[in-house]
Amino acid sequence: MPIDPTVAVGAELGATTFSWTPREVALYNLAVGAAADPMDTGGLGYVDDTEPKVLPTFATVAATFLATEPPKVRFPGVDIDLAKVVHGSQEVRVHRPLPACGTATTRTRIAEVQDKGSAAVIVQESETVDDAGVPLWTARSSIFAKGEGGFGGERGTSRRVSYPERDPDHDLLVPTLPQQALLYRLCGDRNPLHSDPSFAAAAGFPRPILHGLCTHGTVCRALIDDVFGGDPASVGAFSASFAGVVFPGETLRIRAWEDGNRLLATASIVERDDAPALGDVVVQRSS
């Protein structure tokens, strides 16, 4: 079915109520590379049995953590083959430090449908509140659908980041695990692109790729550990665009620049001559 922006834009996608416990938080932390060194006691805070550290990017999986089926790209005015879709960007803004357990409700709508000619970009926005109705986080995400453009919609505006013309203030090397995509899929993202070699081949990849949101969370966690003293509450918002593919087992190189109350960063792949992984990374310090 072709994309119909007159139906899609503004469509409400309903409300989802969900709960989480320290177990889900700890599993997510492990899936984005926390506590990788068993001799580093500083990592144990991520797997504490009662009050593990909660990264702001946990918000990207909290509502779907218990999902066991591959996601579908089927919304009002939109029906796209999952094999054509990659994540375009993700932003999370937390309104207060996230608790290690709780119940919340997320309401999502389609904010934009952009026509890039050869592809379409679908932008969703969601608001999440706790069981008392107090805001927890706001999220904005986009998906890039190859071959689905040309329907006559608006192209959309650029949100590119301008980086300082100097050496980065922080330069980090962060390895990923060969099995990291299989670990991250336990956080609710069962897209076979990240686990099934034949599905990945049909989508044009030589092997399963790492979830974009796993890279997103890994970079956030690494910056929190190395720049923010391991304190997730120091970060009020984290956003990034997905600039390239990461294969599990590759090493991320994260370059970051101080910019007032923000940190601007990029992530690239060491083994492929700094091939891009994440771009337009903006970390907003909490007030």
ChimeraX attribute file (.defattr): number of C-alpha atoms within 10 A of each C-alpha:
attribute: neighborCount
match mode: 1-to-1
recipient: residues
	/A:1	10
	/A:2	12
	/A:3	23
	/A:4	16
	/A:5	22
	/A:6	12
	/A:7	13
	/A:8	20
	/A:9	20
	/A:10	17
	/A:11	18
	/A:12	17
	/A:13	15
	/A:14	9
	/A:15	14
	/A:16	13
	/A:17	14
	/A:18	17
	/A:19	17
	/A:20	17
	/A:21	17
	/A:22	21
	/A:23	17
	/A:24	22
	/A:25	28
	/A:26	24
	/A:27	17
	/A:28	29
	/A:29	28
	/A:30	19
	/A:31	25
	/A:32	28
	/A:33	23
	/A:34	21
	/A:35	19
	/A:36	16
	/A:37	11
	/A:38	9
	/A:39	9
	/A:40	9
	/A:41	9
	/A:42	13
	/A:43	20
	/A:44	18
	/A:45	17
	/A:46	22
	/A:47	22
	/A:48	15
	/A:49	14
	/A:50	12
	/A:51	17
	/A:52	21
	/A:53	24
	/A:54	25
	/A:55	26
	/A:56	25
	/A:57	30
	/A:58	20
	/A:59	19
	/A:60	21
	/A:61	17
	/A:62	21
	/A:63	20
	/A:64	16
	/A:65	20
	/A:66	16
	/A:67	15
	/A:68	14
	/A:69	11
	/A:70	13
	/A:71	14
	/A:72	11
	/A:73	16
	/A:74	12
	/A:75	16
	/A:76	17
	/A:77	16
	/A:78	18
	/A:79	15
	/A:80	18
	/A:81	13
	/A:82	17
	/A:83	17
	/A:84	17
	/A:85	19
	/A:86	18
	/A:87	18
	/A:88	19
	/A:89	23
	/A:90	23
	/A:91	21
	/A:92	22
	/A:93	22
	/A:94	22
	/A:95	17
	/A:96	16
	/A:97	18
	/A:98	19
	/A:99	17
	/A:100	20
	/A:101	17
	/A:102	13
	/A:103	16
	/A:104	21
	/A:105	19
	/A:106	21
	/A:107	16
	/A:108	20
	/A:109	20
	/A:110	23
	/A:111	19
	/A:112	21
	/A:113	27
	/A:114	24
	/A:115	21
	/A:116	21
	/A:117	16
	/A:118	12
	/A:119	17
	/A:120	24
	/A:121	23
	/A:122	23
	/A:123	20
	/A:124	22
	/A:125	18
	/A:126	19
	/A:127	17
	/A:128	24
	/A:129	18
	/A:130	17
	/A:131	14
	/A:132	9
	/A:133	10
	/A:134	12
	/A:135	17
	/A:136	20
	/A:137	23
	/A:138	20
	/A:139	22
	/A:140	20
	/A:141	21
	/A:142	24
	/A:143	20
	/A:144	21
	/A:145	23
	/A:146	18
	/A:147	14
	/A:148	23
	/A:149	21
	/A:150	15
	/A:151	17
	/A:152	13
	/A:153	18
	/A:154	13
	/A:155	15
	/A:156	12
	/A:157	7
	/A:158	6
	/A:159	8
	/A:160	10
	/A:161	13
	/A:162	8
	/A:163	15
	/A:164	12
	/A:165	7
	/A:166	7
	/A:167	10
	/A:168	16
	/A:169	14
	/A:170	15
	/A:171	17
	/A:172	15
	/A:173	15
	/A:174	17
	/A:175	17
	/A:176	23
	/A:177	18
	/A:178	13
	/A:179	14
	/A:180	21
	/A:181	27
	/A:182	20
	/A:183	16
	/A:184	23
	/A:185	22
	/A:186	17
	/A:187	24
	/A:188	19
	/A:189	23
	/A:190	19
	/A:191	18
	/A:192	19
	/A:193	24
	/A:194	23
	/A:195	19
	/A:196	14
	/A:197	16
	/A:198	15
	/A:199	17
	/A:200	18
	/A:201	13
	/A:202	12
	/A:203	16
	/A:204	11
	/A:205	15
	/A:206	12
	/A:207	18
	/A:208	22
	/A:209	20
	/A:210	26
	/A:211	26
	/A:212	25
	/A:213	21
	/A:214	25
	/A:215	24
	/A:216	25
	/A:217	23
	/A:218	23
	/A:219	27
	/A:220	24
	/A:221	24
	/A:222	19
	/A:223	24
	/A:224	19
	/A:225	16
	/A:226	13
	/A:227	15
	/A:228	15
	/A:229	10
	/A:230	19
	/A:231	15
	/A:232	21
	/A:233	19
	/A:234	18
	/A:235	24
	/A:236	20
	/A:237	22
	/A:238	24
	/A:239	23
	/A:240	28
	/A:241	23
	/A:242	25
	/A:243	19
	/A:244	15
	/A:245	19
	/A:246	25
	/A:247	21
	/A:248	21
	/A:249	15
	/A:250	18
	/A:251	20
	/A:252	26
	/A:253	22
	/A:254	22
	/A:255	19
	/A:256	24
	/A:257	20
	/A:258	15
	/A:259	14
	/A:260	9
	/A:261	10
	/A:262	17
	/A:263	20
	/A:264	24
	/A:265	25
	/A:266	24
	/A:267	30
	/A:268	24
	/A:269	23
	/A:270	17
	/A:271	12
	/A:272	11
	/A:273	8
	/A:274	13
	/A:275	17
	/A:276	19
	/A:277	21
	/A:278	26
	/A:279	20
	/A:280	20
	/A:281	26
	/A:282	22
	/A:283	27
	/A:284	19
	/A:285	16
	/A:286	17
	/A:287	9
